[in-house]
Amino acid sequence: MENAHILLVEDDIAQNELIASMLSAEGFIVTATTSVEEAIVALKANSQISLIFSDWKLGQLSGLNLLEFARSNNFPVGIVIATAYGSIDHAALAIEKGADDYLAKPFQRQELLLALAKANKANQLRLANQTLNSQLSQQDTMVELIGSAPCMQKVFQRIEKVASTSATVLISGESGTGKELAARALHKISPRKDSPFIAINCGAIPESIAEAELFGAKKGAFTGANQDKLGKFAAANGGTLFLDEVAELSPQLQTKLLRFLQEGVITPLGCHEEVAVDVRVIAASHKQLLAQVEEGLFREDLYYRLNVVPIHMPALRERTEDIGKLIHHFKTKFCQQYGSQEQQLSATTLKQLLSYSWPGNVRQLSNCIERYALLGDENELVESLNHNSQAATQSEQFVIPDEGIDWHQFERAILLQACKRAENNKTAAAKLLGLSYKAFLYRLEKHQI
Ligand SMILES: Nc1ncnc2c1ncn2[C@@H]1O[C@H](COP(=O)(O)OP(=O)(O)OP(=O)(O)O)[C@@H](O)[C@H]1O
């Protein structure tokens, strides 16, 4: 307590001087004031003040007013109030309003020192609790990843545990559950944070250029390669490479990836020498990779190499307690982005949002709230949920015939139909199928449409 800075508030000048000199003699730094107003000014001006000793009766105001001001503005101070002899109701009120102790007048020097020591201890305990609480509440968010549900807390713990290592991580989870955001969070808290984070969607690159995109190519390695091409691995050197939809890699590229994971080397297209690169790989897939392995579509050895640390992102319907927080987060984010006024959602709408199943997970929720921030139309928001529910029911109603279907032909027919319906407007056609523009273009190219 030595050198603690104390704010003394006493309007009796003789008493004020006496207490001030006694406290100074005990090693306190004393700021002596004679009114509540003066005390508030001193408190605001001096962040070093950690204790207040105030008389109860101070002109028109009282020590209670100062106490209320200090507590409602969260000043980190211990407070002792001196009350008139026998006024136990004042003492009780002071404690109720947040004083750490009280002293009945007249008091002995030793009593005052004891009360101050008690208030000081209470204040330190309060500060320690506040720090702990803020650390705990920060855990509701990891970098930009929001989630306080126990299943998300487990994800955060795992990310934190593996961030300092270079271990390969495989993130699974449905589309829109935040796999890429989790990979970014992992990178940002890892020692690689100042080096690049490169993300590539293996399902969105046409097979013909995938190898050069990933591993790079020497000038002249293929028609149109007029200069050396830096692949994603080389671009991510020192940092992290996020391979989204890794199940989409061709068998040849799976082999090249395995080689990198085993030896830390890559061979750019058209190159005869291997190049060493220092890259941490984080892979993700919304498909069950093990099932892909069992079907012979994905290399088993590669699966085990990737799956050193598995992280599963839970679907939003499995963590409904996070929906409210996410709605609030996206509402604030998009209203700020579009400069629109943030409005309160009605209780009925909120209830619908909270009980909806969110098949498109956080991405769908984010899109809905973004549209709402732009249009400010609550009815439209509710209708879009109903529309999505209908679409889900429609797809559930589709029954595969006994003889099976030719998926390739089926996909091609659907793509053609969407293009026709959207009068060849690709953005509109992609929207009709609920696909991103990039994913739609990739499929058009695959079918050479
Ligand atoms: N926990 C979360 N907190 C805040 N935003 C989130 C969270 N999860 C996802 N998002 C947001 O939702 C959108 C989709 O997330 P992301 O792209 O990481 O999902 P994904 O699982 O990688 O999807 P896909 O499998 O389709 O590639 C992004 O805009 C992302 O910022």
The ligand as a MOL file (V3000), in Angstrom:
LIG
                    3D

  0  0  0     0  0            999 V3000
M  V30 BEGIN CTAB
M  V30 COUNTS 31 33 0 0 0
M  V30 BEGIN ATOM
M  V30 1 N -17.5270 -18.0320 -36.5400 0
M  V30 2 C -17.6410 -17.0230 -37.4070 0
M  V30 3 N -17.6170 -15.7540 -36.9650 0
M  V30 4 C -17.7360 -14.7270 -37.8380 0
M  V30 5 N -17.8830 -14.8790 -39.1520 0
M  V30 6 C -17.8930 -16.1070 -39.6430 0
M  V30 7 C -17.7760 -17.2520 -38.7980 0
M  V30 8 N -17.8170 -18.3520 -39.5690 0
M  V30 9 C -17.9650 -17.9410 -40.8290 0
M  V30 10 N -17.9990 -16.5890 -40.8910 0
M  V30 11 C -18.1990 -15.7890 -42.1150 0
M  V30 12 O -19.0000 -16.5770 -42.9850 0
M  V30 13 C -18.5040 -16.5600 -44.3180 0
M  V30 14 C -18.0930 -17.9520 -44.7540 0
M  V30 15 O -16.9560 -18.3730 -44.0100 0
M  V30 16 P -15.7800 -19.2470 -44.6670 0
M  V30 17 O -15.5190 -18.8400 -46.0830 0
M  V30 18 O -14.6290 -19.2340 -43.7240 0
M  V30 19 O -16.5150 -20.6690 -44.6520 0
M  V30 20 P -16.0200 -22.0540 -45.2810 0
M  V30 21 O -16.3990 -23.1180 -44.3160 0
M  V30 22 O -14.5580 -21.9560 -45.6490 0
M  V30 23 O -16.9300 -22.1550 -46.5710 0
M  V30 24 P -16.6970 -23.0560 -47.9180 0
M  V30 25 O -16.6210 -24.4900 -47.4800 0
M  V30 26 O -17.9270 -22.7980 -48.7170 0
M  V30 27 O -15.4370 -22.5660 -48.5550 0
M  V30 28 C -17.3620 -15.5670 -44.3170 0
M  V30 29 O -17.8540 -14.3060 -44.6870 0
M  V30 30 C -16.8930 -15.5550 -42.8800 0
M  V30 31 O -16.3020 -14.3340 -42.5790 0
M  V30 END ATOM
M  V30 BEGIN BOND
M  V30 1 1 1 2
M  V30 2 1 2 3
M  V30 3 2 2 7
M  V30 4 2 3 4
M  V30 5 1 4 5
M  V30 6 2 5 6
M  V30 7 1 6 7
M  V30 8 1 6 10
M  V30 9 1 7 8
M  V30 10 2 8 9
M  V30 11 1 9 10
M  V30 12 1 10 11
M  V30 13 1 11 12
M  V30 14 1 11 30
M  V30 15 1 12 13
M  V30 16 1 13 14
M  V30 17 1 13 28
M  V30 18 1 14 15
M  V30 19 1 15 16
M  V30 20 2 16 17
M  V30 21 1 16 18
M  V30 22 1 16 19
M  V30 23 1 19 20
M  V30 24 2 20 21
M  V30 25 1 20 22
M  V30 26 1 20 23
M  V30 27 1 23 24
M  V30 28 2 24 25
M  V30 29 1 24 26
M  V30 30 1 24 27
M  V30 31 1 28 29
M  V30 32 1 28 30
M  V30 33 1 30 31
M  V30 END BOND
M  V30 END CTAB
M  END
